[in-house]
Amino acid sequence: MNITIEKRQDPKAKPDWENLGFGKYYTDHMFIMDYIKGKGWNDARIVPYAPLQIDPSAKVFHYALEVFEGLKAYHAEDGSIKLFRPDANAKRLNSSAERICLPQLPEEMFIEAVEALVSVDADWIPKNTGTSLYIRPFIIANDPGVGVHLPDLCQFIIILSPVGAYYPEGLNPVNIYIEDEYVRATLGGTGYIKCGGNYAASLIAQQKAEENGYTQVLWLDGVERKYVEEVGTMNVVFVIGDEVVTPNLGGSILPGITRDSVLQVLRSWGLKVSERKLSLEELYSAAKSGLLKEAFGTGTAAVISPIGAFFIKGEKISVGDGKIGSLSQKLYDTITGIQWGNIPDTFGWIREVK
Ligand SMILES: *Cc1c(COP(=O)(O)O)cnc(C)c1O
């Protein structure tokens, strides 16, 4: 792929590396490529980061024709720049695009574009422990016209944001509200893809949880409201007795890359791992009987997010002793160790940016 590079003449001031937060700062450049029906993808370019000019009638604004990805680049101690499983993000972006009729993109093109942009803005990759460069690739339909039909014009864009350690004070367990009114996804819908529309539909439950003093929402299945599906914008994993349980991907659950990595690591340690249906009732009785040892969310941003307690209908279900579990901590250390290059990557997950 031929990528033209227009470098910014007036580089921005770098942020305070000690207080990056999440998604607060963006780098000097962005990647853009156009799609024209009949012609395919063309005009790959890296240009100064700036507002886009898009026709107000563009379908992305009216019908949420947008899909996205999230991955990170890491600055290893040996000075190399590492990406974690970018091939999996490329595949998932295509699966998302296919579901809402946006054009797909060759996987090599996705990876090449990510690498090119990360190289150009390499001086934006933070180096402090726990920090990384968050990469947000997305596809939008910028096709003007409010008629509802397949888009003829799209753009694939990548922006970069240096981010801090997700939990600067260490991994503190959070309290979760079990949502029994709103649902995130149903079979046949878009629960298994990363599209902006899913997030628009889920914010109300997040707001409700926060108003009631909880950090996040535990989503139940959309049909029976009986089975556990995800937590907030993460996949969810439980340690029940000597079994590690996570809801099976059945079409309404997002196939998280962190989820998959966690399962692979657990299996490599010889642990019993089940991907199966888990009812709220089973979770409740496991907690009551003391079998529920650990619970955590998994996702690119936080990697592992320990859960301290669940609340349903005014009742509190505590997990373990309310502190981070040993397996949760070990998984966090192992996966982030591989990402930052401190633990050998025996899974073939790391790709170095040249
Ligand atoms: C992105 C996302 C996840 C986590 O996926 P990762 O690939 O691990 O970052 C989980 N659930 C939802 C709804 C998501 O959008």
Ligand as a Chemical Component Dictionary entry (heavy atoms), coordinates in Angstrom:
data_LIG
# 
_chem_comp.id                   LIG 
_chem_comp.type                 NON-POLYMER 
_chem_comp.pdbx_formal_charge   0 
_chem_comp.three_letter_code    LIG 
# 
loop_
_chem_comp_atom.comp_id 
_chem_comp_atom.atom_id 
_chem_comp_atom.alt_atom_id 
_chem_comp_atom.type_symbol 
_chem_comp_atom.charge 
_chem_comp_atom.model_Cartn_x 
_chem_comp_atom.model_Cartn_y 
_chem_comp_atom.model_Cartn_z 
_chem_comp_atom.pdbx_ordinal 
LIG C1 C1 C 0 -14.324 -4.026 23.000 1  
LIG C2 C2 C 0 -15.299 -4.718 23.871 2  
LIG C3 C3 C 0 -14.912 -5.754 24.744 3  
LIG C4 C4 C 0 -13.482 -6.150 24.978 4  
LIG O1 O1 O 0 -12.792 -6.526 23.828 5  
LIG P1 P1 P 0 -11.193 -6.498 23.813 6  
LIG O2 O2 O 0 -10.853 -6.971 22.452 7  
LIG O3 O3 O 0 -10.736 -7.421 24.877 8  
LIG O4 O4 O 0 -10.792 -5.089 24.083 9  
LIG C5 C5 C 0 -15.902 -6.397 25.454 10 
LIG N1 N1 N 0 -17.203 -6.054 25.349 11 
LIG C6 C6 C 0 -17.608 -5.051 24.536 12 
LIG C7 C7 C 0 -19.039 -4.714 24.458 13 
LIG C8 C8 C 0 -16.666 -4.349 23.770 14 
LIG O5 O5 O 0 -17.077 -3.364 22.966 15 
# 
loop_
_chem_comp_bond.comp_id 
_chem_comp_bond.atom_id_1 
_chem_comp_bond.atom_id_2 
_chem_comp_bond.value_order 
_chem_comp_bond.pdbx_ordinal 
LIG C1 C2 SING 1  
LIG C2 C3 SING 2  
LIG C2 C8 DOUB 3  
LIG C3 C4 SING 4  
LIG C3 C5 DOUB 5  
LIG C4 O1 SING 6  
LIG O1 P1 SING 7  
LIG P1 O2 DOUB 8  
LIG P1 O3 SING 9  
LIG P1 O4 SING 10 
LIG C5 N1 SING 11 
LIG N1 C6 DOUB 12 
LIG C6 C7 SING 13 
LIG C6 C8 SING 14 
LIG C8 O5 SING 15 
# 
